[in-house]
């Protein structure tokens, strides 16, 4: 078979259907280890899809507190093979560097990794007033998110994330890990100075405490998923003032927190 998406590969497998086992060729999503280096020092190896690696690196470093200002990043170089991203930056937080040995394996797909504790969300600025969205607008945005990934339609195996106004999706990214997809959104906003206070963050994955922390650090007020949140995520949402909307599927949705931003 032919694969049209550049981030998918053909794999030989065996398909069982109606009692018959047959040899088939199927598309599978490509996964690569990406070595992130900061000022010549190895920071972490991320398991990711091989696109928007500059945004992934910038978003990860910003979310984990290594850098705080756009002007701190002097250069981002992605090697041609896409396995190493070198970032040059000034003003790197020394505390973040000390946390290099305290990496925490999270509940994320592909063993998401964070250097900080979930309660760091309490140190993030409180959620802005944010947009007010109707249930119908949220359902239409989720429909757009689910239709947005050509890679998912061809090979599956990826999560999607998007930044949107109440009327349309502004940025779309997908990756094998939902953490990476959100970091790509964060990195693009960071590098391109895209305002987020009036935007909605959407994801196809569950809302764990780590995703809630990433939303808080990004600075959005509304976080939407087709899946469900965890109890710790909702505790953090209550403390930061983020509206969490989940189970956006079929004809309904569930507003878990911040119901004042969602109208019928």
BAFI-3210 file (N, C-alpha, C; in Angstrom, 3 decimals, decimal comma, padded with zeros to 6 digits):
// residues 264
n [1|2|3|4|5|6|7|8|9|10|11|12|13|14|15|16|17|18|19|20|21|22|23|24|25|26|27|28|29|30|31|32|33|34|35|36|37|38|39|40|41|42|43|44|45|46|47|48|49|50|51|52|53|54|55|56|57|58|59|60|61|62|63|64|65|66|67|68|69|70|71|72|73|74|75|76|77|78|79|80|81|82|83|84|85|86|87|88|89|90|91|92|93|94|95|96|97|98|99|100|101|102|103|104|105|106|107|108|109|110|111|112|113|114|115|116|117|118|119|120|121|122|123|124|125|126|127|128|129|130|131|132|133|134|135|136|137|138|139|140|141|142|143|144|145|146|147|148|149|150|151|152|153|154|155|156|157|158|159|160|161|162|163|164|165|166|167|168|169|170|171|172|173|174|175|176|177|178|179|180|181|182|183|184|185|186|187|188|189|190|191|192|193|194|195|196|197|198|199|200|201|202|203|204|205|206|207|208|209|210|211|212|213|214|215|216|217|218|219|220|221|222|223|224|225|226|227|228|229|230|231|232|233|234|235|236|237|238|239|240|241|242|243|244|245|246|247|248|249|250|251|252|253|254|255|256|257|258|259|260|261|262|263|264]
n.u [000,844|000,327|001,537|000,491|000,983|003,736|004,641|004,047|004,544|004,856|003,844|004,150|001,606|-000,708|-004,009|-006,962|-010,128|-013,498|-012,940|-010,800|-007,364|-005,150|-002,382|-001,327|-000,596|-000,105|-000,585|001,494|002,116|004,975|007,536|009,996|013,043|013,812|016,466|016,878|018,772|020,224|022,023|024,274|024,070|022,726|019,299|016,869|015,414|012,898|010,106|008,594|006,531|007,775|007,655|007,425|009,460|010,956|009,047|008,147|010,435|010,781|008,328|008,401|010,645|009,770|007,402|008,450|009,920|012,542|013,122|011,758|011,144|010,554|012,716|014,828|015,532|017,958|018,670|017,432|018,177|017,488|018,563|019,206|018,329|016,439|016,703|017,969|017,662|019,046|019,211|019,954|020,189|019,683|019,571|018,684|016,860|018,393|017,396|015,736|017,644|018,870|016,925|017,216|017,924|015,690|013,596|010,280|008,370|005,466|001,878|001,604|001,222|003,690|005,491|005,510|007,395|008,247|009,759|008,841|006,563|003,085|001,715|002,963|001,398|-000,011|001,628|001,522|000,165|-003,115|-006,007|-007,019|-009,850|-010,928|-012,644|-016,220|-018,102|-020,492|-022,262|-022,754|-020,810|-018,471|-018,780|-018,662|-016,036|-014,627|-015,372|-014,050|-011,415|-011,153|-011,362|-009,115|-006,603|-004,803|-002,922|-003,836|-006,180|-005,115|-003,212|-003,684|-002,931|-002,060|-002,339|-004,267|-004,088|-005,322|-005,492|-007,953|-010,354|-013,695|-014,944|-013,308|-010,572|-007,277|-004,583|-003,268|-002,018|-000,509|000,600|002,428|002,208|000,060|001,029|003,203|001,877|000,474|002,648|003,784|001,855|002,130|004,797|004,686|002,975|004,573|006,963|005,938|004,582|001,778|-001,305|-003,021|-004,944|-007,605|-008,358|-009,210|-008,115|-007,859|-007,949|-007,422|-006,844|-006,979|-007,576|-005,179|-003,394|-000,970|-001,512|-003,345|-001,679|000,026|-001,797|-002,383|000,113|000,441|-001,524|-004,256|-007,853|-009,848|-010,192|-010,594|-011,724|-012,209|-012,179|-011,921|-011,336|-008,914|-009,134|-007,193|-006,490|-008,853|-008,889|-006,700|-007,626|-009,705|-008,266|-006,753|-008,633|-009,435|-011,604|-012,895|-013,874|-015,197|-015,625|-016,707|-018,568|-020,657|-023,877|-023,461|-021,794|-019,628|-019,391|-016,940|-015,709|-015,634|-018,083|-019,225|-018,184|-019,275|-022,060|-025,469]
n.v [-001,188|002,363|005,162|008,314|010,348|012,151|011,589|009,036|005,493|002,449|-000,693|-004,185|-006,380|-008,655|-009,339|-010,186|-011,185|-012,008|-014,681|-015,224|-015,062|-012,758|-011,439|-008,132|-004,741|-001,925|001,520|003,159|005,429|007,532|007,434|009,134|009,442|012,442|014,392|016,889|019,729|022,235|025,098|023,559|021,469|018,321|017,978|016,475|013,519|013,354|011,461|011,603|012,871|013,641|016,535|020,128|020,546|022,637|024,265|022,435|022,148|024,797|025,198|023,200|024,007|026,518|025,853|024,260|026,021|026,770|028,915|032,234|034,451|035,551|036,760|035,576|033,274|032,580|031,090|028,302|025,174|022,571|019,395|017,876|015,211|015,233|014,376|015,699|018,678|021,742|024,338|027,682|029,908|032,725|033,899|031,618|029,851|029,122|027,393|025,664|024,265|022,879|021,062|019,071|016,471|015,551|014,548|013,709|010,960|011,066|010,611|010,675|009,920|007,940|008,092|010,758|013,494|015,548|018,285|019,427|019,679|018,846|020,710|023,056|024,508|026,179|028,284|029,509|032,244|033,426|032,236|034,088|036,336|035,252|033,682|033,516|030,777|029,014|025,893|024,748|026,005|024,963|022,232|022,318|023,212|021,043|019,099|020,098|019,830|017,029|016,375|017,481|016,222|014,827|012,849|011,205|010,224|008,678|006,917|006,718|006,651|009,089|012,025|015,038|018,624|021,934|025,489|027,874|030,382|031,313|030,863|029,643|027,412|028,295|027,482|024,315|021,200|017,937|014,874|011,970|011,959|013,467|015,445|016,438|017,534|019,653|021,123|021,891|023,687|025,615|026,396|027,527|029,697|031,098|031,673|033,129|035,175|035,017|035,954|034,505|034,782|035,122|032,759|029,259|026,117|023,020|019,445|016,029|014,121|012,681|014,828|015,205|015,969|017,021|018,033|019,989|021,681|022,498|023,932|025,996|027,252|028,018|029,948|030,008|030,177|028,343|024,917|022,157|018,864|015,739|013,642|012,647|014,433|014,106|013,702|015,225|017,041|018,522|019,594|021,318|022,934|024,237|025,798|027,428|028,613|027,742|026,821|023,662|021,478|018,462|015,176|015,746|014,732|012,940|014,119|015,723|017,279|017,740|019,973|020,528|022,372|025,930|026,866|029,257|030,299|028,937|028,682|027,700]
n.w [000,000|-000,380|001,434|002,261|004,089|005,398|007,966|008,575|008,314|006,407|007,580|007,908|008,794|010,435|009,802|011,444|010,607|010,527|011,032|009,389|008,760|007,497|005,629|005,737|004,726|006,677|007,662|010,025|012,702|012,884|015,324|017,158|019,082|020,606|021,304|023,552|023,928|025,928|025,785|025,168|026,956|027,787|028,227|028,188|026,756|024,528|023,529|020,514|017,780|014,521|013,877|013,913|015,819|016,825|018,036|019,931|021,555|022,513|023,809|025,778|027,326|028,192|029,616|031,625|033,069|032,456|030,768|030,545|029,033|025,677|024,400|025,654|024,332|022,076|019,833|017,943|016,885|014,746|014,015|010,785|010,761|012,667|015,302|017,323|019,127|019,482|021,727|022,284|024,918|027,094|030,507|031,864|034,260|037,260|039,220|037,832|036,412|038,490|039,048|037,257|037,923|039,111|037,651|036,940|036,124|034,311|033,869|031,189|027,641|026,068|028,170|029,475|030,753|033,496|035,218|037,439|040,219|040,386|041,911|041,363|039,716|041,291|041,611|039,248|037,340|038,224|036,444|033,562|032,881|030,532|027,683|027,046|026,243|024,295|024,729|022,266|020,636|021,772|021,196|018,385|018,031|019,114|017,272|015,032|015,949|016,103|013,430|012,416|012,177|009,755|009,877|011,956|010,804|008,793|009,966|012,701|016,270|017,395|019,492|019,563|019,775|020,246|019,881|020,283|019,299|020,289|017,950|015,984|015,186|015,920|016,167|015,424|016,485|016,427|018,003|019,158|021,889|024,267|025,917|024,487|022,266|023,437|024,408|021,975|021,073|023,094|022,673|020,093|020,516|022,307|020,844|018,709|019,820|020,343|021,609|024,402|026,338|025,717|024,612|023,963|025,083|023,571|023,757|022,825|024,652|028,016|030,843|032,848|035,921|035,063|032,506|033,178|034,640|032,575|031,015|032,799|032,999|030,384|030,250|029,694|030,138|029,752|029,401|027,361|026,669|024,947|026,573|030,054|033,206|035,912|039,537|040,888|038,925|038,790|041,333|041,175|039,130|040,417|042,202|040,554|038,962|036,455|033,829|033,268|030,820|029,863|028,320|025,800|023,513|021,219|021,746|023,925|026,798|029,651|032,280|034,435|036,100|036,725|035,579|034,946|032,625|030,561|028,541|028,055]
ca.u [000,000|001,061|001,245|000,599|001,434|005,182|004,949|003,578|005,332|004,136|004,258|003,480|000,913|-001,670|-005,361|-007,958|-011,481|-014,474|-012,333|-009,739|-006,140|-004,494|-001,214|-001,682|000,292|-000,887|000,192|001,723|002,695|006,400|007,944|011,441|013,578|014,336|017,368|016,811|019,979|020,143|023,372|025,255|023,850|021,570|018,214|015,925|015,058|011,450|009,571|007,685|006,384|008,871|007,305|007,373|010,340|011,373|007,972|008,151|011,534|010,498|007,208|008,843|011,519|008,960|006,485|009,195|010,544|013,927|013,134|010,504|010,901|010,858|014,046|015,852|015,940|018,799|018,654|016,966|018,660|017,029|019,444|018,443|017,706|015,345|016,863|018,548|017,311|019,947|018,667|020,823|019,337|020,216|018,614|018,131|016,608|019,299|016,626|015,297|018,796|019,090|015,883|017,459|018,004|014,431|012,583|009,166|007,646|004,069|000,918|001,438|001,547|005,113|006,210|005,715|008,314|008,216|010,753|008,189|005,445|001,801|001,272|003,556|000,336|-000,469|002,512|001,187|-000,773|-004,508|-006,587|-007,624|-011,307|-011,142|-013,841|-017,452|-018,439|-021,706|-022,070|-022,705|-019,507|-017,474|-018,955|-018,169|-014,578|-014,146|-015,543|-012,942|-010,185|-011,123|-011,203|-007,950|-005,371|-004,720|-002,112|-004,701|-007,102|-004,416|-002,466|-004,035|-001,752|-001,629|-003,264|-004,311|-004,357|-005,581|-005,827|-009,078|-011,320|-014,994|-015,470|-012,470|-009,271|-006,204|-003,382|-003,523|-000,837|-000,713|001,827|002,143|001,900|-000,762|001,874|003,971|000,984|000,227|003,904|003,948|000,990|002,762|005,999|004,333|002,481|005,719|007,892|005,259|003,875|000,336|-002,023|-003,797|-005,889|-008,978|-008,437|-009,595|-007,194|-008,561|-007,104|-008,147|-006,471|-007,545|-007,029|-004,462|-002,869|000,111|-002,102|-003,912|-000,546|000,478|-002,784|-002,204|001,337|000,185|-002,274|-005,632|-008,870|-010,782|-009,534|-011,662|-011,259|-013,224|-012,052|-012,295|-010,257|-008,658|-009,535|-006,164|-006,627|-009,968|-008,471|-005,843|-008,479|-010,408|-007,338|-006,268|-009,762|-009,585|-012,809|-012,600|-015,011|-014,782|-016,612|-017,364|-018,783|-022,073|-024,645|-023,338|-020,505|-019,701|-018,652|-016,449|-015,345|-015,718|-019,281|-019,638|-017,683|-019,952|-023,487|-026,264]
ca.v [000,000|003,622|006,048|009,675|011,294|011,986|011,155|007,661|004,488|001,208|-001,825|-005,440|-006,946|-009,713|-008,911|-011,235|-010,682|-013,043|-016,003|-015,371|-014,325|-012,384|-010,562|-006,825|-003,608|-000,896|002,699|003,398|006,739|007,491|007,902|009,287|010,066|013,782|014,830|018,338|020,275|023,656|025,658|022,485|020,465|017,460|018,228|015,366|012,898|013,274|010,589|012,539|012,859|014,431|017,806|021,287|020,267|023,901|024,657|021,488|022,493|026,073|025,019|022,416|024,822|027,555|025,250|023,714|027,099|027,053|030,277|032,933|035,525|035,204|037,249|034,727|032,253|033,184|030,268|026,920|024,444|021,187|018,727|017,362|013,924|015,483|013,658|016,595|020,092|022,555|025,653|028,630|030,838|033,454|034,034|030,329|029,784|028,137|026,398|024,650|023,416|021,997|020,037|018,109|015,123|015,240|014,340|012,862|010,316|011,419|009,670|011,010|008,933|007,985|008,447|012,191|013,818|016,918|018,555|020,120|019,001|019,345|021,870|024,275|025,280|027,200|029,428|030,155|033,333|032,965|032,245|035,365|036,232|034,276|033,820|032,797|029,959|028,221|024,454|024,480|026,421|024,000|021,000|022,543|023,254|019,676|018,432|020,554|019,224|015,614|016,284|018,245|015,469|013,909|011,721|010,300|009,563|007,684|005,904|006,667|006,670|010,408|012,932|016,372|019,770|023,140|026,752|028,360|031,354|030,647|030,631|028,877|026,938|029,190|026,659|022,885|020,346|016,583|014,198|010,692|012,238|014,670|016,472|017,059|018,346|020,907|021,880|022,510|024,862|026,600|026,915|028,397|030,955|031,759|032,190|034,036|036,197|034,889|036,097|033,308|035,039|035,040|031,534|027,985|025,025|021,756|018,274|014,775|013,218|012,950|015,995|014,845|017,144|017,622|018,829|021,177|022,566|023,098|024,944|027,133|027,955|028,670|031,156|029,981|030,074|027,268|023,704|021,289|017,558|014,733|012,648|013,077|014,908|013,404|014,493|016,222|018,094|019,393|020,363|022,402|023,842|025,072|026,752|028,377|029,273|027,298|026,069|022,359|020,869|017,162|014,282|016,425|013,677|012,746|015,353|016,364|017,606|017,875|021,118|020,082|023,535|027,198|026,827|030,600|030,623|028,100|028,956|026,670]
ca.w [000,000|-000,355|002,552|001,755|005,102|005,600|009,326|008,726|007,621|006,125|008,405|007,568|009,943|010,113|010,136|011,646|010,379|010,131|011,108|008,390|009,054|006,238|005,712|005,193|004,982|007,353|008,037|011,446|012,934|013,175|016,649|017,233|020,300|020,328|022,367|023,743|024,554|026,266|025,963|025,091|027,990|027,569|029,164|028,229|025,484|024,396|022,485|019,859|016,328|013,959|013,254|014,819|016,949|017,421|018,944|021,029|022,454|023,170|024,715|026,931|028,171|028,820|030,580|032,750|033,819|032,109|030,218|030,840|028,072|024,294|024,027|026,258|023,371|021,053|018,613|018,023|015,715|014,640|013,069|009,638|011,060|013,590|016,562|018,321|019,048|020,295|022,050|022,971|025,663|028,234|031,593|032,258|035,692|037,874|039,962|036,874|036,114|039,639|039,059|036,192|038,462|039,788|036,635|037,374|035,038|034,465|033,295|029,781|026,623|025,752|029,381|029,610|031,828|033,967|036,240|038,528|040,845|039,892|042,677|040,818|039,070|042,229|041,457|037,980|037,540|038,163|035,107|033,167|032,719|029,472|026,848|027,369|025,082|024,422|024,561|020,834|020,124|022,236|020,430|017,027|018,099|019,297|015,980|014,202|016,453|015,737|011,979|011,991|012,015|008,627|010,315|012,719|009,892|007,980|010,724|014,110|017,137|017,844|020,153|018,958|020,642|019,464|020,526|019,494|019,772|020,376|016,617|015,075|015,653|015,503|016,039|015,574|016,496|016,916|018,395|019,794|023,286|024,426|026,511|023,403|021,445|024,166|024,417|020,657|021,094|023,982|022,036|018,976|021,096|022,934|019,844|017,787|020,615|020,117|022,887|024,741|027,421|025,214|023,820|024,554|024,774|023,371|023,652|022,677|025,728|029,332|031,531|034,061|036,618|034,280|031,435|033,818|034,936|031,321|030,639|033,703|032,633|029,102|030,558|029,203|031,181|029,433|028,930|026,868|026,214|024,643|027,612|031,404|034,075|037,162|040,698|041,181|037,918|039,168|042,514|040,690|038,362|041,376|042,817|039,552|038,318|035,070|033,487|032,678|030,137|029,361|027,738|024,676|022,513|020,960|021,824|025,232|027,401|031,104|032,803|035,735|036,920|036,003|034,734|034,580|031,294|029,568|028,510|027,393]
c.u [000,880|000,599|001,476|001,155|002,913|005,559|004,384|004,468|004,479|004,725|003,461|002,892|-000,006|-003,036|-006,262|-009,330|-012,352|-013,843|-011,208|-008,559|-005,413|-003,351|-001,557|-000,557|-000,552|000,009|000,322|002,412|004,163|006,669|009,463|011,839|014,220|015,169|017,346|018,033|019,794|021,536|024,424|025,079|022,606|020,532|017,326|015,814|013,556|011,099|008,448|007,501|007,365|008,371|007,258|008,275|010,892|010,322|007,923|009,234|011,241|009,368|007,592|009,687|010,751|008,065|007,212|010,019|011,998|014,083|011,778|010,167|011,293|012,274|015,170|016,370|016,689|018,759|018,100|017,399|018,187|017,909|018,611|017,744|016,564|015,478|017,495|018,080|018,221|019,344|019,745|019,941|020,125|019,155|017,973|018,018|017,516|018,559|016,148|016,443|019,074|018,090|016,097|017,476|016,720|013,290|011,517|008,492|006,163|003,180|000,739|001,774|003,031|005,943|006,527|006,558|008,189|009,250|010,114|007,024|004,153|001,366|001,976|002,520|-000,158|000,402|002,285|000,176|-002,199|-005,039|-007,184|-009,141|-011,702|-012,412|-015,043|-017,886|-019,740|-021,365|-021,970|-021,372|-018,425|-017,579|-018,439|-016,640|-013,995|-014,286|-014,411|-011,621|-010,071|-010,927|-009,864|-006,717|-005,457|-003,925|-002,959|-005,639|-006,409|-003,822|-002,907|-002,808|-001,288|-002,746|-003,186|-004,563|-004,553|-005,808|-006,877|-009,731|-012,652|-015,535|-014,634|-011,175|-008,178|-004,907|-003,775|-002,192|-001,239|000,629|001,442|001,788|001,082|000,031|002,654|003,094|000,700|001,490|004,162|003,075|001,635|003,974|005,698|003,805|003,636|006,617|007,254|004,454|002,374|-000,388|-002,928|-004,921|-007,343|-009,234|-008,872|-008,564|-007,987|-007,568|-007,967|-007,867|-007,147|-006,870|-006,450|-003,971|-001,774|-000,439|-002,726|-002,823|-000,060|-000,500|-002,633|-000,970|001,228|-000,594|-003,679|-006,592|-009,809|-010,004|-010,618|-011,065|-012,447|-013,199|-012,377|-011,092|-010,038|-009,059|-008,500|-006,208|-007,741|-009,662|-007,620|-006,642|-009,231|-009,512|-006,844|-007,392|-009,974|-010,901|-012,411|-013,890|-014,540|-015,940|-017,422|-017,471|-020,270|-022,803|-024,456|-021,919|-020,723|-018,823|-018,233|-016,084|-015,485|-016,902|-019,737|-019,171|-018,391|-021,452|-024,218|-026,596]
c.v [001,238|004,453|007,472|010,639|011,084|011,495|009,768|006,736|003,247|000,083|-003,059|-006,062|-008,065|-009,306|-010,129|-010,630|-011,841|-014,425|-016,245|-014,491|-014,029|-011,416|-009,240|-005,825|-002,469|000,312|002,803|004,747|006,601|008,088|007,992|009,807|011,397|014,236|016,355|018,797|021,772|024,156|024,551|021,375|019,650|017,709|017,001|014,772|012,700|012,291|011,346|012,192|013,870|015,645|018,879|021,091|021,542|024,392|023,730|021,849|023,782|025,935|024,234|023,264|025,928|026,964|024,736|024,756|027,370|028,469|030,911|034,008|035,069|035,611|036,442|033,683|032,922|032,404|028,890|026,228|022,995|020,487|018,081|016,045|014,065|014,793|014,512|018,011|020,832|023,935|026,471|029,672|031,534|033,473|032,733|030,271|028,723|027,062|025,290|023,708|022,436|020,848|018,966|016,669|014,700|015,089|013,382|012,271|010,513|010,352|009,888|009,860|009,047|008,408|009,927|012,494|015,279|017,083|019,135|019,309|019,624|020,601|023,153|025,114|026,380|028,450|030,137|031,262|032,812|033,063|033,605|035,222|035,257|034,515|033,141|032,063|029,213|026,744|024,094|024,870|025,417|022,697|021,157|022,599|021,859|018,883|018,825|019,964|017,778|015,416|016,855|017,436|014,497|012,663|010,720|009,524|008,474|006,568|005,755|006,928|008,022|011,093|014,286|017,415|020,990|024,314|027,418|029,570|030,619|030,278|029,752|028,456|027,824|028,416|025,211|022,143|018,943|015,938|012,859|010,878|013,504|015,792|017,208|017,969|019,684|021,749|022,553|023,760|025,973|027,235|027,845|029,737|031,770|032,411|033,224|035,125|036,197|035,013|034,900|033,580|034,897|033,751|030,339|026,945|023,730|020,615|017,036|013,828|013,561|014,168|015,519|016,117|017,823|018,488|020,097|022,175|023,254|024,173|026,189|027,942|028,620|029,957|031,197|029,834|028,912|026,103|022,680|019,977|016,683|013,623|013,278|013,629|013,956|014,299|015,556|017,366|019,058|020,191|021,553|023,410|024,776|026,131|027,800|029,104|028,887|026,542|024,782|021,768|019,562|016,377|014,972|015,406|013,450|014,079|016,113|016,723|017,758|019,046|020,760|021,238|024,784|027,296|028,213|031,005|029,842|028,343|027,861|027,062]
c.w [000,000|000,832|002,097|002,791|005,401|006,993|009,621|007,905|007,398|006,970|007,986|008,832|009,483|010,657|010,290|011,474|009,879|010,071|010,139|008,776|007,750|006,508|005,028|005,461|005,552|007,636|009,550|011,601|013,325|014,553|016,688|018,610|019,935|021,522|022,441|024,519|024,777|026,605|026,051|026,096|027,673|028,654|029,309|026,828|025,468|023,287|021,810|018,396|015,744|013,188|014,335|016,032|017,576|018,407|020,159|022,044|023,221|024,179|025,955|027,872|028,880|029,908|031,810|033,487|033,513|031,564|030,491|029,821|026,671|023,933|024,686|025,277|022,222|019,745|018,935|016,738|015,789|013,619|011,960|009,909|012,056|014,927|017,658|018,055|020,022|020,476|022,760|023,645|026,746|029,325|032,025|033,774|036,321|038,663|039,042|036,522|037,251|039,667|037,994|036,714|039,157|038,794|037,159|036,155|035,288|033,853|031,803|028,853|026,296|026,938|029,414|030,824|032,197|035,061|037,495|039,056|040,360|040,635|042,264|040,100|039,981|042,142|040,130|038,239|037,460|036,741|034,798|033,074|031,621|028,684|027,491|026,108|025,338|024,256|023,085|020,220|020,527|021,458|019,001|017,010|018,275|018,002|015,037|014,633|015,990|014,240|011,509|011,655|010,843|009,009|011,092|011,788|009,081|008,825|012,172|014,972|017,603|018,622|019,453|020,037|019,759|020,384|019,656|020,139|019,910|018,998|015,722|015,744|015,058|015,261|016,266|015,560|016,938|017,202|019,007|021,269|023,422|025,076|025,431|022,555|022,120|024,213|023,069|020,536|021,910|023,305|020,885|019,485|021,659|021,889|018,925|018,505|020,335|021,458|023,146|025,738|026,989|024,436|024,672|024,139|024,699|023,251|023,489|023,830|027,039|029,948|032,859|034,745|035,803|033,149|032,008|034,148|033,668|030,848|031,500|033,332|031,271|029,297|030,001|030,378|030,972|028,816|028,598|026,364|025,840|025,690|028,976|032,159|035,248|038,335|041,046|040,176|038,307|040,429|042,102|039,874|039,300|041,984|041,827|038,828|036,873|034,909|032,777|032,111|029,526|028,785|026,624|023,547|022,364|021,008|023,108|025,606|028,901|031,537|034,229|036,656|036,069|035,079|034,294|033,188|030,193|029,658|027,752|025,981]
res [x|x|x|x|x|x|x|x|x|x|x|x|x|x|x|x|x|x|x|x|x|x|x|x|x|x|x|x|x|x|x|x|x|x|x|x|x|x|x|x|x|x|x|x|x|x|x|x|x|x|x|x|x|x|x|x|x|x|x|x|x|x|x|x|x|x|x|x|x|x|x|x|x|x|x|x|x|x|x|x|x|x|x|x|x|x|x|x|x|x|x|x|x|x|x|x|x|x|x|x|x|x|x|x|x|x|x|x|x|x|x|x|x|x|x|x|x|x|x|x|x|x|x|x|x|x|x|x|x|x|x|x|x|x|x|x|x|x|x|x|x|x|x|x|x|x|x|x|x|x|x|x|x|x|x|x|x|x|x|x|x|x|x|x|x|x|x|x|x|x|x|x|x|x|x|x|x|x|x|x|x|x|x|x|x|x|x|x|x|x|x|x|x|x|x|x|x|x|x|x|x|x|x|x|x|x|x|x|x|x|x|x|x|x|x|x|x|x|x|x|x|x|x|x|x|x|x|x|x|x|x|x|x|x|x|x|x|x|x|x|x|x|x|x|x|x|x|x|x|x|x|x|x|x|x|x|x|x|x|x|x|x|x|x]
***
